[in-house]
Amino acid sequence: MTILAQEPWTWTLYADGDRRILSVMTGGHGMWELALELTTDEIAAYDASGIAGLDALVKGIQRTPDVYMPRRVATPSP
């Protein structure tokens, strides 16, 4: 597992073979981490535009984490 990109205390993008795991810090006073595996479309957006291609996803996770809970995976260990 390697870190592809990161904005400390906001999000981290990991590579695990062909898999891409995006871990986003969310919450208000009680911060917590939500990690999810990127879909092929999300990977393509990242490949085309860098983290800007995932900006809407990061903001969505931060604003409405409950929507993304069904996609939750274990937080990776680099």
Buried (B, 14 or more C-beta within 10 A) or exposed (E): EEEBBEEEEEBBBBBEEEEBBBBBBBEEEEEEEBBBBBEEEBBEBBEEEEBEBBEEBBEBBBEEBEEBEEBEEEEBEE
